[in-house]
Amino acid sequence: MEAYRDQYATLFNNGRNVTVIGISVDPDTALASWARDEDFPVAFASDPGSVVGQQYGAYDAKNKVDNRSLFVVAPNGRIAYVTKPFKVLTPSAYTELAAVVDSLSPPPKPESAK
């Protein structure tokens, strides 16, 4: 998640028309503390029973954790992009993610380009 935090402005256009939610099996109190301590600009949701993870095929039953799947939801509410798991150590994964986000919510054009 640190990579999302560190690249948030670039990847998600500073959150313009974008909401990022990290979902984990960790308790909500642990997630809230961690998010606050690490200064994350994204929201976190606790999935202690792995209900959400199982519904979206993002649950690793062997290790009893939600894996690092990434879903991008388009403005129309449909899932527009999925990667299972998201390769957090691969730079091209972030380039691809940024392109998807830009295609769904392009950054504003500079005033001189209008």
C-alpha distances in whole Angstrom, upper triangle without the diagonal:
4,5,5,6,9,10,10,14,15,13,14,17,16,16,19,20,16,14,11,11,8,11,11,14,14,16,16,17,14,12,14,14,11,10,13,13,10,11,8,10,9,11,10,13,15,16,18,21,19,21,19,17,21,22,19,20,16,17,18,21,22,19,19,15,13,12,10,12,11,14,16,18,21,23,26,23,23,21,21,18,17,15,15,13,11,11,8,11,13,14,16,14,12,16,17,14,15,19,18,17,20,22,22,22,23,23,26,29,30,33,35,34,36
4,5,5,6,8,9,13,14,13,14,17,15,16,20,21,18,16,13,13,11,14,15,18,16,19,18,19,16,13,15,15,11,10,13,12,8,10,8,10,11,13,13,16,18,20,22,24,22,25,22,21,24,26,23,23,20,21,21,25,25,22,22,18,17,16,13,15,15,17,18,21,24,25,28,26,26,24,23,21,20,18,18,16,13,13,9,11,14,14,16,14,13,16,18,15,16,20,20,18,21,24,23,23,24,23,26,28,29,32,34,34,35
4,5,5,6,8,11,11,10,12,15,14,15,19,20,17,16,13,14,12,16,16,20,19,22,21,22,19,17,18,18,15,13,16,15,12,12,10,12,12,15,15,18,20,22,24,26,24,26,23,21,25,26,23,23,20,21,22,25,26,23,23,20,18,16,13,14,13,16,17,20,22,24,27,25,25,22,21,19,18,16,17,15,11,11,7,9,11,10,13,11,9,12,14,12,13,16,17,16,18,21,21,21,21,20,24,26,27,30,32,31,33
4,6,5,5,9,10,8,9,12,11,12,15,16,13,12,9,11,10,13,15,19,18,21,19,21,19,15,16,17,14,12,15,15,12,11,9,9,8,12,12,16,18,20,22,25,22,24,21,20,23,24,21,21,18,20,22,25,26,23,23,19,17,16,12,13,11,14,14,16,19,20,23,22,22,19,19,16,16,15,16,14,11,12,9,11,12,12,14,11,9,12,13,11,11,15,15,13,15,18,18,17,18,18,21,24,25,28,30,29,31
4,6,5,8,10,10,10,12,11,11,15,17,14,13,10,12,11,15,16,20,19,20,19,19,18,14,15,15,12,10,12,12,9,8,6,6,8,11,12,16,18,21,23,26,24,26,23,22,25,26,23,24,21,23,24,27,28,25,25,21,19,18,15,17,15,17,16,19,21,22,25,24,24,22,22,20,19,19,20,18,15,15,12,14,16,15,17,15,12,15,17,14,13,17,18,15,17,21,20,19,20,18,21,24,25,28,30,29,31
4,6,8,9,9,11,13,11,13,16,19,16,16,13,15,15,18,19,23,22,24,22,23,21,18,18,18,15,13,15,14,11,10,9,9,11,15,16,20,22,24,26,29,27,29,26,25,28,29,26,27,24,25,26,30,30,27,27,24,22,20,17,19,17,19,19,21,23,24,28,26,27,24,23,21,21,20,21,19,16,16,12,13,14,13,15,14,11,14,16,14,13,17,18,16,18,21,21,20,20,18,21,23,24,27,29,28,30
4,6,6,6,8,10,9,11,14,16,14,14,12,15,15,18,20,24,23,25,24,25,23,20,20,21,18,16,17,17,14,13,11,10,12,15,17,20,23,25,27,30,27,29,26,25,28,28,25,26,23,25,26,30,31,28,28,25,22,20,17,18,15,17,16,19,20,22,25,24,24,22,21,19,19,18,20,18,15,15,12,13,13,11,13,12,9,11,13,11,10,13,15,13,14,17,18,17,16,15,18,20,21,24,26,25,27
4,6,5,6,7,6,8,11,13,11,11,9,12,13,17,19,23,22,24,22,23,22,18,18,20,17,14,16,17,13,12,9,7,8,12,15,18,21,23,26,28,26,27,24,23,27,27,24,25,22,25,26,30,31,28,28,24,22,20,17,17,15,16,14,17,18,19,22,21,22,20,19,18,18,18,20,19,15,16,14,16,16,14,15,14,10,12,14,11,10,13,14,11,13,16,16,14,15,13,16,19,20,23,25,25,26
4,6,6,5,4,7,9,12,11,12,12,15,16,20,23,26,26,27,25,26,25,21,21,22,20,17,18,19,16,14,12,9,11,15,18,21,24,26,29,32,30,30,27,27,30,30,27,28,26,28,30,33,35,32,32,28,25,24,21,21,18,18,16,18,19,19,23,22,23,22,21,19,21,21,23,22,19,19,17,18,18,16,17,16,12,13,15,13,10,13,15,12,12,16,16,13,13,11,13,16,16,20,22,21,23
4,6,6,7,9,11,14,12,14,13,17,18,21,24,28,27,29,27,29,27,24,24,25,22,19,21,22,18,17,14,13,14,17,20,23,26,28,31,33,30,31,28,27,30,30,27,28,25,28,30,33,35,32,32,28,26,24,20,20,17,18,16,18,18,19,23,23,23,21,19,18,19,19,22,21,17,18,16,17,16,13,14,13,10,10,12,10,7,10,12,10,10,14,14,13,12,10,13,15,16,19,21,20,22
4,6,8,9,11,12,10,12,11,14,15,18,21,25,25,27,25,27,26,22,23,24,21,19,21,22,18,17,14,12,12,15,18,20,23,25,28,30,27,28,24,24,27,26,23,24,22,25,27,30,31,29,29,25,22,21,17,17,13,14,12,15,15,17,20,20,20,18,16,14,16,16,18,18,14,15,13,15,14,12,12,11,7,8,9,7,5,8,9,7,8,12,12,11,11,10,14,16,18,21,23,22,23
4,5,5,7,9,6,8,8,12,14,17,20,24,24,26,24,26,25,21,21,23,21,18,20,21,18,16,13,11,10,13,16,19,22,24,27,29,26,27,23,23,26,25,22,24,22,25,27,30,32,30,29,26,22,21,18,17,14,13,11,13,13,14,17,17,18,16,15,14,16,17,19,19,16,17,16,18,17,15,15,14,10,11,12,9,7,10,10,6,8,11,11,9,10,9,12,15,17,20,23,21,22
4,5,6,8,8,11,11,15,17,21,24,28,28,29,27,28,28,24,24,25,23,20,21,23,20,18,15,12,13,16,19,22,25,27,30,32,30,30,26,27,30,29,26,28,26,29,31,34,36,34,33,29,26,25,22,21,17,17,14,15,15,15,19,19,20,19,17,17,19,20,23,23,19,21,19,21,20,18,18,16,13,13,14,12,9,11,12,8,8,11,11,8,8,6,9,12,14,17,19,18,19
4,6,9,8,10,11,14,16,20,23,27,26,27,25,26,25,22,21,22,21,17,18,20,17,14,12,9,10,14,17,20,24,26,29,31,29,30,26,26,30,29,26,28,26,29,31,34,36,33,33,29,26,25,22,22,18,18,16,17,17,16,20,20,22,21,20,19,21,22,24,24,20,22,19,22,21,19,20,18,15,16,17,14,12,14,15,11,12,15,14,11,12,9,11,14,15,18,21,20,21
4,6,5,6,8,11,14,18,21,24,24,25,22,24,24,20,19,22,20,16,18,20,18,15,12,9,9,11,15,17,21,23,27,29,27,27,23,24,27,26,24,26,24,27,29,32,34,32,31,27,24,23,20,20,16,16,13,14,14,13,17,17,19,18,17,17,19,20,23,22,20,21,20,22,22,20,21,19,15,17,17,14,12,14,14,10,11,14,13,10,11,10,12,16,17,20,23,22,22
4,5,8,11,14,17,21,24,27,28,28,26,27,27,24,23,25,24,20,21,24,21,18,16,12,12,14,18,20,24,26,29,31,29,29,25,26,29,28,25,28,26,29,32,35,37,35,34,30,27,26,23,22,19,17,14,14,13,12,16,16,18,18,17,18,20,22,25,25,22,24,22,25,25,22,22,21,17,18,18,15,13,15,14,10,10,13,11,8,9,8,9,13,15,17,20,19,19
4,7,10,13,17,19,23,27,27,28,25,27,27,24,23,26,25,21,23,25,23,20,17,14,13,14,17,19,23,25,28,30,28,27,23,24,27,25,23,26,24,28,30,33,36,34,33,29,26,25,23,21,17,15,12,11,10,8,12,13,15,15,15,16,19,21,24,24,22,24,23,26,25,24,23,21,18,19,18,15,14,15,13,10,10,12,9,6,9,10,11,15,17,19,22,21,20
4,7,10,13,16,20,23,24,25,22,24,24,20,20,23,22,18,20,23,20,18,15,11,10,11,14,16,20,21,25,27,24,24,20,21,24,22,20,23,21,24,27,30,32,30,29,25,22,22,19,17,14,12,9,9,9,9,12,12,14,13,13,14,16,18,20,21,18,21,20,23,22,21,20,18,16,17,16,12,12,13,12,8,10,12,9,8,10,11,13,17,19,22,25,23,23
4,6,10,13,16,20,20,21,18,21,21,17,17,20,19,15,17,20,18,16,13,10,7,8,11,12,16,18,21,23,21,21,17,18,21,20,18,21,19,22,24,27,30,28,26,23,19,19,17,16,13,11,9,9,11,11,14,12,14,13,14,14,16,17,19,19,17,20,19,22,22,21,21,19,16,18,17,14,14,16,14,11,13,15,12,11,14,15,17,21,23,25,28,27,27
4,7,10,13,17,17,18,16,19,18,14,15,18,16,13,15,18,16,14,10,8,5,6,8,10,14,16,19,21,19,19,16,16,19,19,16,19,16,19,21,24,27,24,23,19,16,16,14,13,10,10,9,10,12,13,16,14,15,13,14,14,14,15,16,16,14,17,15,19,19,19,19,16,14,16,16,12,13,15,14,11,14,16,14,13,16,16,19,23,25,27,30,29,29
4,6,10,13,14,15,13,16,15,12,13,16,14,12,15,17,15,14,11,10,6,5,5,7,10,12,15,17,15,16,12,13,17,16,14,16,14,16,19,21,24,22,20,16,13,14,12,12,10,10,10,11,14,15,17,14,15,14,15,15,14,15,16,15,14,17,16,19,20,21,21,18,16,19,18,15,16,18,16,14,18,19,17,17,19,20,23,26,28,31,34,33,33
4,7,10,11,13,12,14,13,9,11,14,12,10,14,16,14,14,10,11,7,6,5,6,9,10,13,15,13,14,12,11,15,15,14,15,12,14,16,19,21,18,17,13,10,11,9,10,9,10,12,13,17,18,20,17,18,16,17,16,14,14,14,13,12,15,13,17,19,19,20,17,16,19,19,15,17,20,18,16,20,21,19,19,22,23,26,29,31,34,36,35,35
4,7,9,11,10,13,12,9,12,15,13,12,16,17,16,17,14,14,11,9,6,5,6,6,10,12,9,11,8,8,12,13,11,13,10,11,13,16,18,16,14,10,8,9,9,10,10,11,13,14,18,20,21,18,18,16,18,17,15,15,14,13,13,16,15,19,21,22,23,19,19,22,21,18,20,22,20,19,23,24,22,22,25,26,29,32,34,37,40,38,39
4,5,8,9,12,10,8,12,14,12,12,16,17,16,17,15,16,13,11,8,7,5,6,7,10,8,11,9,8,12,14,13,13,10,10,12,14,16,13,11,7,6,8,9,11,12,14,17,18,22,24,25,21,21,19,21,19,17,16,15,14,14,17,16,19,21,23,24,20,20,24,23,20,22,25,23,22,26,27,25,26,28,29,32,35,37,40,43,42,42
4,7,9,12,10,9,13,15,14,15,18,19,18,20,18,20,17,14,11,9,6,5,4,7,6,9,10,9,11,14,14,14,11,9,11,12,14,11,8,6,6,10,12,13,15,17,20,21,25,27,27,24,24,22,24,22,20,19,17,16,17,19,19,22,24,26,27,24,24,27,26,24,26,29,27,26,29,31,29,29,32,33,36,39,41,44,47,45,46
4,6,8,7,7,10,11,11,12,15,16,16,18,16,18,16,14,10,9,6,7,6,10,10,13,13,12,15,17,17,18,15,13,14,15,16,13,11,9,9,12,14,16,17,19,22,23,27,28,29,26,26,24,26,25,22,21,19,18,19,21,19,22,25,27,28,25,25,28,28,25,27,30,28,27,30,32,30,30,33,33,36,40,41,44,47,46,46
4,5,5,6,9,10,11,12,14,16,17,18,17,19,17,14,10,9,6,8,6,10,11,14,14,14,17,19,20,20,17,16,17,18,19,16,14,12,13,16,17,19,20,21,24,24,28,29,30,27,28,26,28,27,25,24,23,22,22,24,23,25,28,30,31,28,27,31,31,27,29,32,30,29,32,34,32,32,34,35,37,41,42,45,48,47,47
4,5,5,6,9,10,10,12,14,15,16,15,16,14,11,8,7,5,8,9,12,13,15,15,15,18,20,20,21,19,18,20,20,22,20,17,15,15,17,18,19,20,21,22,23,26,27,28,25,26,25,27,26,25,25,24,23,22,25,23,26,29,30,31,28,27,30,30,27,28,31,29,27,30,32,30,29,32,32,35,38,40,42,45,44,44
4,5,5,6,9,10,11,12,14,15,15,17,16,13,11,10,9,12,12,15,16,18,18,19,22,23,24,25,22,21,22,23,25,21,19,17,17,20,20,22,23,24,26,26,29,30,32,28,30,28,31,30,28,28,26,25,25,27,24,27,30,31,33,30,29,32,32,29,30,33,32,30,33,35,32,32,34,34,36,40,41,43,46,46,46
4,5,5,6,8,10,11,12,14,14,16,15,13,10,11,9,12,12,15,16,19,18,18,21,23,23,24,20,19,20,21,22,19,17,15,16,18,18,20,21,23,25,26,29,30,32,29,30,28,30,28,26,26,24,23,22,24,22,24,27,28,30,27,26,30,30,27,28,32,30,29,32,34,32,31,34,33,36,39,40,43,46,45,46
4,5,5,6,8,10,10,12,11,13,11,10,7,8,7,11,11,15,15,17,16,16,20,21,21,22,18,18,19,21,22,19,17,14,14,16,16,18,18,20,21,22,26,27,29,25,26,25,26,25,23,23,22,20,20,21,19,22,25,26,27,24,23,27,27,24,25,28,27,25,28,30,28,28,30,30,32,36,37,40,42,42,42
4,6,5,6,9,10,10,10,12,11,9,7,9,9,13,14,18,18,20,19,19,23,24,23,25,21,21,23,24,26,23,21,18,17,19,19,21,20,21,23,23,26,27,29,26,28,26,28,27,26,25,25,23,22,24,22,24,27,28,29,26,25,28,29,25,26,29,28,26,28,31,29,28,30,29,32,35,36,38,41,41,41
4,6,5,6,9,10,11,13,13,12,11,12,12,16,16,20,20,22,22,22,25,26,26,27,24,23,24,26,27,23,22,19,19,21,20,23,22,24,25,26,29,30,32,30,31,29,31,29,28,27,27,25,24,25,22,24,27,28,30,28,26,29,30,27,28,31,30,28,31,33,31,30,32,31,34,37,38,40,43,43,43
4,5,5,6,8,9,12,12,11,10,12,12,16,16,20,20,22,21,20,24,25,24,25,22,21,22,24,25,21,20,17,17,18,17,20,20,22,23,25,28,29,31,29,30,27,29,27,25,25,24,22,21,22,19,21,24,24,27,24,23,26,27,24,25,28,28,26,28,31,29,28,30,29,32,35,36,39,41,41,42
4,6,5,6,5,8,8,8,8,11,12,16,17,21,20,22,20,20,24,25,23,25,21,22,23,25,26,23,22,18,18,18,17,19,18,20,21,22,25,26,28,26,27,25,26,25,24,23,23,21,20,21,18,20,23,23,25,23,21,24,25,22,22,26,25,23,25,28,26,25,27,26,28,32,32,35,38,37,38
4,6,5,7,9,10,11,11,14,15,19,20,23,23,25,23,24,27,28,27,28,25,25,27,29,30,26,25,22,21,22,21,23,22,23,24,25,28,28,31,28,30,28,29,28,27,27,27,25,23,24,21,23,26,26,28,26,24,27,28,25,25,28,28,25,27,30,29,27,29,27,29,33,33,35,38,38,39
4,6,8,11,13,14,13,16,17,20,21,25,25,27,25,25,29,30,29,30,26,26,27,29,30,26,25,22,22,23,21,24,23,25,26,27,30,31,33,31,32,30,31,30,29,28,27,25,24,24,21,22,25,25,28,26,24,27,29,26,26,29,29,27,29,32,31,29,31,29,31,34,35,37,40,40,41
4,6,9,11,12,13,16,17,20,21,25,24,26,24,24,28,29,27,28,24,25,25,28,29,25,24,21,21,21,19,21,20,23,23,25,28,29,32,29,30,28,29,27,26,25,25,23,21,21,17,19,22,22,24,22,20,23,25,22,22,26,26,24,26,29,28,26,28,26,29,31,32,34,37,37,38
4,7,9,11,12,16,18,21,23,26,25,27,25,25,28,29,27,29,25,26,27,30,31,28,27,23,22,22,20,22,21,22,22,24,26,26,30,28,29,27,28,26,26,25,26,24,21,22,19,21,23,22,25,23,20,23,25,21,21,25,25,22,24,27,26,24,25,24,26,29,29,31,34,34,35
4,5,8,9,13,15,18,21,24,22,24,22,21,25,26,24,25,22,23,25,27,29,25,24,21,19,19,17,18,17,18,18,20,22,23,26,24,25,23,24,23,22,22,22,21,18,19,16,19,21,20,22,20,17,20,21,18,18,22,21,19,21,24,23,21,22,21,24,27,27,30,33,32,33
4,7,10,13,16,19,22,25,24,25,22,22,26,26,24,26,23,24,26,29,31,28,27,23,21,21,18,19,17,18,17,18,20,20,23,22,23,22,22,21,21,21,23,22,19,20,17,20,21,20,22,20,17,19,20,17,16,20,19,16,18,21,20,18,19,18,20,23,24,27,30,29,30
4,7,10,13,16,19,22,20,21,18,18,22,22,20,22,19,21,23,26,28,25,24,20,17,18,15,16,14,14,14,15,17,18,21,19,20,19,19,18,18,19,20,19,17,19,16,19,21,20,21,18,16,19,19,16,16,19,18,15,18,20,18,17,19,18,21,24,26,28,31,30,31
4,7,10,13,16,19,18,18,15,16,20,20,18,21,18,19,22,24,26,24,22,18,16,17,15,16,14,14,14,15,17,18,20,18,19,18,20,19,19,19,20,19,18,20,18,21,23,23,24,21,19,22,22,18,18,21,20,17,20,22,20,19,21,21,23,27,29,31,34,33,33
4,7,10,12,15,14,15,13,14,17,18,17,18,16,16,19,21,23,21,18,15,13,15,13,14,13,14,15,16,19,20,22,19,20,19,20,20,18,19,19,18,17,19,17,21,23,23,24,21,20,23,23,19,20,23,21,19,22,24,22,21,24,24,27,30,32,35,37,36,37
4,6,9,12,11,12,10,11,15,15,15,17,14,15,17,19,22,19,17,14,12,14,14,14,14,14,16,16,19,20,22,18,19,18,21,20,18,19,19,18,18,21,19,23,25,26,26,23,22,25,24,21,22,25,23,21,24,26,23,23,26,27,29,33,35,37,40,39,39
4,6,9,9,10,9,10,13,15,15,16,14,13,16,17,19,17,14,11,10,13,14,15,16,16,18,19,22,24,25,21,22,20,23,22,20,20,19,19,19,22,20,24,26,27,28,25,24,28,27,23,25,28,26,24,28,29,26,27,30,30,33,36,38,41,44,43,43
4,6,5,7,7,7,10,11,12,13,11,10,13,14,17,15,11,9,8,12,14,14,15,16,18,19,22,24,24,21,21,19,22,21,19,19,18,17,18,21,21,24,26,28,29,25,25,28,27,24,26,28,26,25,28,29,27,28,31,32,35,38,40,43,46,44,44
4,5,8,9,10,11,14,15,15,13,11,13,13,15,14,10,9,10,13,16,17,18,19,22,23,26,28,28,24,25,23,26,25,22,22,20,19,21,23,23,26,28,30,31,27,28,31,30,27,29,32,29,28,32,33,31,31,34,35,38,42,44,46,49,48,48
4,5,8,9,9,11,14,14,13,10,12,11,14,13,10,10,10,14,17,17,19,20,23,23,27,28,28,24,24,23,26,25,22,22,20,20,22,24,24,28,30,32,32,29,29,32,31,28,31,33,30,29,33,34,31,32,36,37,40,43,46,48,51,49,49
4,6,5,6,9,10,10,9,7,9,9,13,12,8,8,7,11,13,13,16,16,19,20,24,26,26,22,21,20,22,21,18,18,16,16,18,21,21,25,26,29,29,25,26,29,27,25,28,30,27,26,30,31,28,30,33,34,37,41,43,46,49,47,47
4,6,5,6,9,10,10,9,12,12,15,15,12,11,10,13,15,15,16,16,19,19,22,24,24,20,19,18,21,21,18,19,17,18,20,23,24,27,28,30,30,26,27,30,28,25,28,30,27,26,30,30,28,29,32,34,37,40,43,46,48,46,46
4,5,5,6,9,8,8,12,13,17,16,13,11,9,12,13,12,13,12,15,15,19,20,20,16,16,14,18,17,15,16,15,15,17,20,21,25,26,27,27,23,24,27,25,22,24,26,23,22,26,26,24,25,29,30,33,37,39,42,45,43,42
4,6,5,6,5,5,8,10,13,13,10,8,6,8,10,9,11,12,15,16,19,22,22,18,17,15,18,16,13,14,12,12,14,18,18,22,23,25,25,21,22,25,23,20,23,25,22,22,26,26,24,26,29,30,34,37,40,42,45,43,43
4,5,5,6,5,8,9,13,13,11,10,8,10,13,12,14,14,17,18,21,24,23,20,18,16,19,18,15,15,13,14,17,20,21,24,25,28,27,24,25,28,25,23,26,27,24,25,29,28,26,28,31,33,37,40,42,45,48,46,46
4,6,8,8,12,13,16,17,14,13,11,13,15,12,14,13,16,15,19,21,20,16,15,14,17,16,14,15,14,15,18,21,22,26,26,28,28,24,25,27,25,22,25,26,23,23,27,26,24,26,30,32,35,38,41,44,46,44,44
4,5,8,11,13,16,17,15,13,10,11,12,9,10,9,12,13,16,19,18,15,13,11,14,13,10,12,10,12,14,18,19,23,23,25,24,20,21,24,21,19,22,23,20,20,24,23,21,23,26,29,32,35,38,41,43,41,41
4,6,8,10,13,14,13,12,9,9,11,8,11,11,15,16,19,22,21,18,16,13,16,14,11,11,9,10,13,16,18,22,22,24,23,20,21,24,21,19,23,24,21,22,25,25,23,26,29,31,34,37,40,43,45,43,43
4,7,9,12,12,11,9,5,5,7,6,9,10,14,15,19,22,22,19,17,14,16,14,10,10,7,8,11,14,15,19,19,22,21,18,19,22,20,18,21,23,20,21,24,24,23,25,28,29,33,36,38,42,44,41,42
4,6,9,9,7,6,4,6,9,9,12,14,17,19,22,25,25,22,20,18,20,18,14,13,10,10,13,16,17,20,21,24,24,21,22,25,23,21,25,26,24,24,28,28,27,28,31,33,36,39,42,45,47,45,45
4,6,6,6,5,6,6,10,10,14,16,20,22,26,28,29,25,24,21,22,20,16,15,11,11,14,16,17,19,21,24,24,21,23,26,24,23,26,28,26,26,30,30,29,31,33,35,39,41,44,47,49,47,48
4,6,5,7,8,10,13,14,18,19,23,25,28,31,31,28,26,23,25,23,20,18,15,14,18,19,21,23,25,28,28,25,27,30,28,26,30,31,29,30,33,34,32,34,37,39,42,45,47,51,53,51,51
4,6,8,11,11,14,16,19,22,25,27,31,34,34,31,29,26,28,25,22,20,16,15,18,20,21,23,24,28,28,25,27,31,29,28,31,33,31,32,35,36,35,36,39,40,44,47,49,52,54,52,53
4,6,9,9,13,15,18,21,25,27,30,33,34,30,29,26,28,25,21,19,16,14,17,18,19,20,23,26,27,24,26,29,28,26,30,32,30,30,34,35,34,35,37,39,42,45,47,50,52,51,52
4,7,9,13,14,18,20,23,25,29,31,32,28,27,24,27,24,21,19,16,15,18,19,20,22,24,27,28,25,26,30,28,26,30,32,30,30,33,34,33,34,37,38,41,44,47,50,52,50,51
4,6,9,11,14,17,20,22,26,28,29,26,25,22,24,21,18,17,14,12,15,16,17,19,21,24,25,22,23,26,25,23,26,28,26,26,30,31,29,31,33,34,38,41,43,46,48,47,47
4,7,8,11,13,16,18,22,25,25,22,21,18,20,18,15,13,11,10,12,14,15,18,20,22,23,19,20,23,22,20,23,25,23,23,26,27,26,27,30,31,34,37,40,43,45,43,44
4,6,9,12,15,18,22,25,25,22,21,18,19,16,13,11,8,6,9,11,12,15,16,19,19,16,17,21,19,17,21,23,21,21,25,25,24,26,28,30,33,36,38,41,43,42,42
4,6,10,13,16,19,22,24,21,20,16,17,14,11,9,7,5,5,8,8,12,13,15,16,12,14,17,16,14,17,19,18,18,21,22,22,23,25,26,30,32,35,38,40,38,39
4,7,10,13,16,20,21,18,16,13,14,11,7,6,4,4,5,9,10,14,14,16,16,12,13,16,14,12,16,17,15,16,20,20,19,21,23,25,28,31,34,37,39,37,37
4,7,10,13,16,18,15,14,10,11,8,6,5,6,7,6,10,10,14,14,15,14,11,11,14,12,9,13,14,12,12,16,16,15,17,19,21,25,27,30,33,35,33,34
4,6,10,13,14,11,10,7,8,6,5,7,9,10,9,13,14,17,17,18,17,13,13,15,13,10,13,14,11,11,15,15,13,15,18,20,23,26,29,32,34,32,32
4,6,10,11,10,9,6,6,5,7,9,12,13,12,15,15,19,18,18,16,13,13,14,12,9,11,11,8,8,11,11,9,11,14,16,20,23,26,28,31,28,28
4,7,8,6,5,4,5,7,9,12,15,16,15,19,19,23,22,22,20,17,16,17,15,12,13,14,10,9,12,12,9,11,14,17,20,23,26,28,31,28,28
4,5,5,5,6,6,8,11,15,18,19,18,21,22,25,24,23,21,18,18,18,15,13,14,13,10,9,11,10,6,9,12,15,17,20,24,26,28,26,25
4,5,7,9,9,12,15,18,21,23,21,24,25,28,27,26,24,22,20,20,18,16,16,15,12,11,12,11,7,8,12,14,16,19,23,24,27,25,24
4,6,9,9,13,16,19,22,24,23,26,27,30,29,28,26,24,23,23,21,18,19,18,15,14,15,13,10,12,15,18,20,22,26,28,30,28,26
4,7,9,12,14,17,20,21,21,24,25,28,28,27,26,23,22,23,20,18,19,18,15,14,16,15,11,13,17,19,21,25,28,30,32,30,29
4,6,9,11,15,17,19,19,22,24,27,26,26,24,21,21,22,19,16,18,17,14,13,16,14,11,14,17,20,23,26,29,31,34,31,30
4,6,7,11,13,16,15,19,20,23,22,23,21,18,18,19,16,13,16,15,11,12,15,13,11,14,17,20,23,26,29,32,34,31,31
4,7,11,14,16,15,18,19,22,21,21,18,16,16,16,13,11,13,12,8,10,12,10,9,12,15,18,21,23,27,29,31,28,28
4,7,10,12,11,14,16,19,17,17,15,12,13,14,10,9,11,11,7,9,12,11,10,13,16,18,22,24,27,30,32,29,30
4,7,9,9,12,14,17,16,17,15,12,13,14,11,10,13,13,10,12,15,15,14,17,19,21,25,27,30,33,35,33,33
4,6,5,8,11,14,13,14,13,9,11,13,10,9,13,14,12,14,17,17,16,19,21,23,26,29,31,35,36,34,35
3,5,8,11,14,13,16,15,11,14,16,14,13,17,17,15,17,20,20,20,22,24,26,30,32,35,38,40,37,38
4,6,9,11,12,14,14,11,13,16,14,13,16,18,16,18,21,21,21,23,25,26,30,33,35,38,40,38,39
4,6,9,9,11,11,7,9,12,11,10,13,15,14,15,18,19,19,20,22,23,27,29,32,35,37,34,36
4,6,6,8,9,6,9,12,11,11,14,16,15,17,19,20,21,22,23,24,28,30,32,36,37,35,37
4,6,8,10,7,8,11,12,11,13,16,16,17,19,21,21,22,23,23,27,29,31,34,36,34,36
4,6,9,8,9,12,13,13,15,18,18,19,21,23,24,25,25,25,29,31,32,36,37,35,37
4,6,6,7,9,10,11,13,15,16,17,19,21,22,23,23,24,27,29,30,34,35,33,35
4,5,6,7,9,10,11,13,15,16,17,19,21,21,21,21,24,26,27,31,31,30,32
4,5,5,6,8,10,11,12,14,15,16,19,20,19,20,24,25,26,30,31,28,31
4,6,5,6,9,10,11,12,14,15,17,18,18,19,23,25,27,30,31,29,31
4,5,5,6,9,10,10,12,14,15,16,16,16,20,22,24,27,28,27,28
4,5,5,6,9,10,11,12,15,15,14,15,19,20,22,25,26,24,26
4,5,5,6,9,10,11,13,14,14,16,19,21,23,27,28,25,27
4,5,5,6,9,10,11,12,13,14,18,20,22,26,27,25,26
4,5,5,6,9,10,10,10,11,15,16,19,22,24,21,23
4,6,5,6,9,10,9,11,14,16,18,22,23,20,22
4,5,5,6,9,9,12,15,17,20,24,25,22,23
4,5,5,6,7,9,13,15,18,21,23,21,22
4,5,5,4,7,10,12,15,18,20,17,18
4,6,6,9,12,14,17,20,21,18,19
4,6,10,12,15,18,21,23,20,20
4,6,9,12,15,18,20,18,17
4,6,9,12,15,17,14,14
4,6,9,12,14,13,13
4,6,9,11,10,10
4,6,8,6,7
4,5,5,7
4,5,6
4,6
4
